[in-house]
């Protein structure tokens, strides 16, 4: 699978508290991670960078033959996320300057033609192809609850003053239950992982249009970040774009 990664400070922030990376192993395994930290400059930066580092270290110990079933691969990913959550929570309790920190987390593990994902917070994962753009993750946010309950519309949520309030983050509680999903790669598609610095500024139709342009993956992620900055760039912007010849979706 091919990929491109880009993280940008945006136009208003003085520090990039996002972290984005793709880890690969010689045996073909791949792990894509985006974390958007919160809790002040020191806490947010520490939370996102530590989450990414710990996930990468756990991944580097894997082997293709480590597990025999899809369920075992998915379970490994969930357990790795729970381990990182405990580590961050302990750091926050041991160091006064880190209290209240947390981070969103999007992780996609690629094994052969299969992808296994976990989601915490309001960063997002999209599946994009000629048929449209589909958000695979549901925001753990205050405005998402209001939308689901019918109190506000999707359009009102986009400008709601509390649109950045999230209800679930990695490291902020002793335990956390990440959302899990799986993808079977069976037709041409793109998998887009992004922080809310992109999704809050660029609408789905524009994201799809940019991703489906006849350019390289690197040019696509640059164009996405540039568009978010053009629309204001108030937040850090992180994007990972994966491309495979075959892709379909199966939700768990």
C-alpha positions in Angstrom: 0.0 0.0 0.0 1.2 3.5 -0.8 0.9 6.4 1.6 1.6 10.1 2.2 1.8 12.0 5.5 1.7 15.7 6.2 1.3 17.6 9.5 1.1 21.4 9.5 1.0 24.0 12.3 -1.7 26.0 10.6 -1.9 29.8 10.4 -2.9 30.7 14.0 -1.1 28.3 16.4 2.4 28.7 17.8 2.9 25.0 18.4 1.9 21.9 16.5 0.3 19.5 19.0 -0.7 17.0 16.3 1.4 14.0 15.5 1.2 11.9 12.4 3.3 8.9 11.2 3.2 5.7 9.2 5.3 2.8 10.5 6.2 -0.1 8.2 7.9 -3.4 8.7 9.9 -5.4 6.0 7.2 -8.1 6.1 4.6 -5.7 4.7 2.8 -4.7 7.9 1.9 -1.0 8.2 0.6 1.1 11.0 -0.9 4.6 10.4 -1.3 6.9 13.4 -2.7 10.4 14.0 -2.9 12.0 17.5 -4.2 15.5 18.2 -3.1 16.5 21.7 -4.9 18.6 24.3 -4.2 20.0 27.8 -2.1 23.1 27.2 1.1 23.4 25.2 3.1 21.0 27.4 0.4 18.5 28.1 -1.0 18.3 24.6 2.3 18.0 22.9 3.4 15.3 25.4 0.2 13.3 25.0 0.2 13.2 21.2 3.9 12.5 20.8 4.0 9.8 23.6 0.9 8.1 22.1 2.5 7.9 18.7 5.8 6.8 20.1 4.4 4.0 22.2 2.1 2.7 19.4 5.2 2.7 17.1 7.3 0.8 19.6 4.5 -1.8 20.1 4.1 -2.2 16.4 7.9 -2.7 15.8 7.7 -5.9 17.9 5.1 -7.6 15.6 5.7 -10.2 13.0 3.4 -11.2 10.1 2.9 -14.6 11.6 2.1 -13.3 15.1 -1.7 -14.1 14.8 -3.7 -16.6 12.9 -7.1 -14.8 12.6 -8.6 -11.4 11.9 -10.0 -11.3 15.4 -6.5 -11.7 16.9 -5.1 -8.8 14.8 -8.0 -6.6 15.9 -7.6 -7.6 19.5 -3.9 -6.8 19.4 -4.6 -3.3 18.1 -7.2 -2.7 20.8 -5.0 -3.9 23.6 -2.1 -1.7 22.3 -4.4 1.3 22.5 -5.5 0.4 26.0 -1.8 0.0 27.1 -1.0 3.5 25.7 -4.0 4.9 27.5 -2.8 3.5 30.9 0.7 4.8 30.3 -0.6 8.4 29.5 -3.0 8.3 32.5 -0.1 7.3 34.8 2.1 10.1 33.4 -0.6 12.6 34.0 -1.0 11.5 37.6 2.7 11.5 38.3 3.5 14.9 36.9 1.6 18.0 37.9 2.3 19.9 34.7 0.6 17.1 32.7 -2.6 16.8 34.6 -5.7 17.1 32.4 -3.8 16.2 29.2 -5.2 13.8 26.6 -5.2 13.2 22.9 -7.4 12.0 20.1 -6.2 8.8 18.4 -6.7 7.3 15.0 -4.8 4.1 14.4 -5.1 1.8 11.3 -3.2 -1.5 11.2 -2.7 -2.9 7.7 -2.2 -6.7 7.3 -2.2 -8.1 3.8 -5.5 -6.8 2.3 -7.1 -6.2 5.6 -7.2 -3.0 7.8 -8.1 -2.8 11.4 -8.9 0.6 13.0 -9.4 2.1 16.4 -10.9 5.6 17.1 -11.0 7.9 20.1 -11.9 11.6 20.0 -12.9 13.8 17.0 -10.1 13.1 14.5 -11.6 11.2 11.6 -11.1 8.4 9.0 -12.8 8.5 5.6 -13.1 6.0 2.8 -13.1 7.8 -0.6 -13.7 6.5 -4.1 -15.6 7.3 -7.3 -18.8 6.4 -5.5 -18.4 9.1 -2.8 -16.9 9.8 0.6 -17.9 7.9 3.7 -16.9 8.8 7.2 -16.0 5.6 9.0 -15.6 7.1 12.5 -18.2 8.8 14.7 -16.9 11.9 16.6 -16.8 11.6 20.4 -17.9 15.2 20.7 -20.5 17.3 22.5 -22.0 18.6 19.2 -22.3 15.0 17.9 -24.5 14.2 20.8 -26.6 17.3 20.1 -27.0 16.3 16.5 -27.9 12.7 17.3 -30.5 13.9 19.8 -32.0 16.2 17.2 -31.3 19.4 19.2 -29.1 20.9 16.5 -28.5 20.3 12.8 -25.3 19.2 11.1 -25.0 22.7 9.7 -25.4 24.3 13.2 -22.8 21.9 14.6 -20.2 23.2 12.2 -20.4 26.7 13.8 -21.4 25.7 17.4 -19.3 27.5 20.0 -18.6 24.1 21.7 -17.8 22.2 18.5 -14.3 21.4 19.8 -15.5 19.8 23.1 -14.7 16.1 23.0 -16.3 13.5 25.3 -13.6 10.8 25.0 -9.8 11.1 24.8 -6.8 8.9 25.2 -5.1 9.3 28.6 -7.7 11.5 30.3 -9.4 8.5 32.2 -8.0 5.3 33.8 -9.9 3.2 31.2 -11.3 4.0 27.8 -13.3 2.0 25.2 -12.2 2.8 21.7 -14.5 2.3 18.7 -13.3 -0.4 16.4 -13.9 -1.1 12.7 -12.4 -3.2 9.9 -11.8 -2.7 6.1 -11.4 -5.4 3.5 -9.4 -4.1 0.5 -11.3 -5.2 -2.6 -11.6 -2.3 -5.0 -9.7 1.0 -5.8 -10.1 3.5 -3.0 -8.3 5.9 -0.7 -8.3 5.8 3.1 -8.0 9.3 4.6 -7.0 9.8 8.2 -7.1 13.4 9.5 -7.2 15.6 12.6 -10.1 18.1 13.0 -7.9 20.9 11.6 -8.9 19.5 8.2 -12.4 18.2 8.8 -13.6 21.4 10.6 -12.5 23.6 7.7 -13.0 21.6 4.5 -16.3 20.0 3.5 -16.6 16.4 2.4 -17.3 17.2 -1.2 -14.1 19.3 -1.5 -12.1 16.6 0.3 -13.3 14.0 -2.1 -12.6 16.2 -5.1 -9.0 16.9 -4.0 -8.3 13.2 -3.2 -9.6 12.0 -6.6 -7.6 14.5 -8.7 -5.0 12.9 -11.0 -2.0 13.8 -8.9 0.5 12.0 -6.6 -0.4 11.2 -3.0 2.1 13.8 -1.8 0.4 16.5 -3.9 -3.0 15.4 -2.6 -2.1 15.8 1.0 -0.4 19.1 0.3 -3.6 20.3 -1.4 -5.7 19.2 1.5 -3.6 21.1 4.0 -3.4 24.1 1.8 -7.2 24.2 1.5 -7.6 24.0 5.3 -5.2 26.9 5.7 -7.0 28.9 2.9 -10.2 28.4 4.9 -8.6 30.0 8.0 -6.1 27.4 9.3 -7.0 28.1 13.0 -5.9 24.7 14.1 -3.0 22.3 13.5 -3.7 20.1 10.4 -2.6 16.5 10.0 -3.3 14.2 7.1 -2.4 10.6 6.2 -3.6 9.3 2.8 -3.4 5.6 2.0 -4.1 4.1 -1.4 -4.6 0.5 -2.4 -5.9 -1.1 -5.6 -8.8 -2.8 -3.7 -11.0 -1.6 -0.8 -14.4 -2.2 0.8 -15.9 -1.6 4.3 -17.1 -3.9 7.0 -18.0 -2.2 10.3 -17.8 -4.0 13.6 
